[in-house]
Amino acid sequence: MDAILPETELVILAGGQALRMQGKNKLLQQFDTQIQLVKIYQAFYDQVTQVWVNSHRDHTIYQKIQPNIKCFTDENSGFEGPLMGMQTAWTHVKADYILFLPCDITVIRSLIYQDLHLALRKNSASLVAYVEINHQALYPFCLIKRSAVKVIKQHVSQKKLSLKRCFDALNATVVKVNEPTLYFHSINSELELTQYQNALSI
């Protein structure tokens, strides 16, 4: 694959309530060696043209940590999930591609950005490429074309908020990642965080 990739912006999805984390803002937690916001930003800032955070809180804290990021909240305030964040993102982003990433991601593979673009280039009928880690789909970790907006809006308006069903309608392609030592590709509870950190210390 050549080095020239389409202009792409990154949106970190952090719009949930984190109920299983006692409401803690996962983007500001340190799962391993860095705060999640810093880890994600440093992994992609030199590959994308802009980094955004989709979140209903702590915008000033994010921008104090990393002044170059921009923030937005969901169009609807009912915590309707990542698909709502994806729909809202297109009203802010100028690029024709968005790399979406969940705020609670653990390991970020170094070439994943290029791999997602390559997957879409190889599968011209696909409007989205998502990551599968150790045979587990991580739908919020995906690259989406602007031409997917119409379908996303249809699903949101009909309250069909399943990423899997929406991605099926977008002829999704998958990038498979094998990380044999990785037990959690994302962290959804205090228990998972403890188990993940214990695994790192072994």
Summary of the structure (lengths in Angstrom):
residues: 202
radius of gyration: 16.0
end to end distance: 37.1
largest distance: 46.9
contacts: 617
relative contact order: 0.17
helix: 36%
strand: 22%
